[in-house]
Amino acid sequence: MRSSPAIAATLVALLLPAAGCNGSGNVLGPDRGDPVVIFATGFDAMAAAEVDPARIERAAIEGDQLFVEVAFDGGCSRHRFALHASSAFLESLPPQAVLVLSHDASGEACRDPHAVGLVFDLAALKQIYRETYRGDGALQLRIFAPGAIDPVRPLPLYAF
């Protein structure tokens, strides 16, 4: 296992708006500028993640962006999502990065089904890889939904 120092990064997450159960038209997700990718030393990415229920329906990579489709119940209050990442990689070919989606439902009781599209910038993860391995390459992403014990399948490949 190779690791680099812990890095806290603030990256932009773009969210698709969804109407709340009270018709208020709340935008679900973080305010622009909130920290949405949080790096942990070693393999502690799961320790700090909020675990309100949510399902990852699909994950895909385009360039340096990770697109995640998430389904959850709610809609009456703001939901906050963040992506927690480890600053250490699992040694394999290619190395694997552990990413955990965090979901804070703000304690709401609404149960209307919702879906949201999240976009996370992975450039900081690429930089950690380059500092660790001294060049370009690829990472297999092990992405976990809140509270999940198994990653999303298939594992997306982030090549750069």
N, C-alpha and C positions, 0 to 999 in steps of 0.2 A: 504494500500500500504506500502510495506517495501522497503527501498532503502539502498544501501551502497555507500560509497564515489566513486566519478568518478574515473575510472581506464582507462588509455590509454595503450593498449597492441599492440604489433607488433607480428602478427602471419603470418604464411606462406600461401599464396594462390598459388595453382598450376593451370596452365592454359594449355588447349590444344592449340597448335599452329594453326593458320589459315592464309592462303595466302591473301595478300592485293590485292586490285583491280588493282594495277599496277604491280602485279607479284613479288613484292619485298620480300614476305615471312615474313612480319612483324609478330612478336608474339604479340597477342592482350592481354593486361592486364598489371598489375603492374610488375615492376622489382622485383626480389626476394629481400626481406628485406624491401620493402616499407610497411608502416603501412596499413593493410588491414582490421583489425577489430578495430573499434574506439568506445569506450564506452562513453556515455553521462550521465550526472546526470539527474535523474528523467526520464521524457518521451520525452526528446529533441532529440532522435535519428534521427528523420526525418529532423530536422532543418538544419543540416550541410551536408546532402546528395546531391551530384550532381544528376541532374535529366534528363540527356540526355536520350532519349527513349531507352528502352530495355524491353523485355518480359521474365519473368521467365517461362520456359516451364515445369520444373520439379524440385522438391526439395526433397532430401532424406537424411537420417542420417544413418551413419554406425560408431559405436563406438563414438568417440569424433569429427568426421568429418561431416560437412554439405556439401553435393554435390548439386550444383545448375547448371542447364542447362539454359543458357541465349541466346536469339535470339535478334539480332539488325542489323541495316543497317550501313555500313561503309566499312572500310578495307584499306583506304589510309594512315591512321596515327594510332599512338598508342592509344588504348582505355584503360582507367584505371577504374578498378572496386574496390570497397571497401564495406565492410559490417559494417553498423553502428548499434550498439546495445545499448539498454537502460540498466542502472545499477539498475533500479527498475523493479519490476515484477507486472503484473496485478494479483490481487488476485482472484483466482478461483481454482477449483480442476481439474487438477493440475494447479499451477500458470502458467501464460503466459509471454513469453519474446517477446518484440517488436524488430524486426530486419529489417533494411532497406538497400536494395542494392543500392549502389551509382554507377553511370556510368558517366564518363567524356569522351566525344568523341573528345576532343581537337579541337572542332569547325570545324571538317571536313565536306565536302560536298558529299563524295562518298555515294552511296546508294546500294551497293551490299549486299545481305543478308548474314549474318554470324551467326554462333552459336559457343559458347564456353562453356567448362565445367570448373566451378570454384570449388575449394575445400577450405573450411574454417575450421580451427581448433577451436572447441567450448570449449576447456579446461578452458579458462578464464571465460566463462559464467558459467560453472559448479562450478568453485571456488567461484564466487559471490553468487550462489545459496547456496552453503554449508556454507558460512559465514553468509548469511541472515537467513537461516532456520535450521542451526546447524545439517546438516546431508545430506545423499543422498536422491534422489527422482526423480522427472521428471518435465520437462518444456514443455508446448505446445508452439511451435514457430509460431509467427505471422510474416511471412516474406512478406515484401512489395517490389514490383518492383519499380524502380525509378518513382516518381510522382504518384504512384497508391494510391487509397483510400481504396481498399479492399485487404486483404492478400491473398497469394497463398492458394488454397484449394486442398486437405485436409491439415489441419495444422499438420506439422510433430511433432511427440512426441520424445523428447530427454530424454531418461531415463538413470540413472546412479546410 
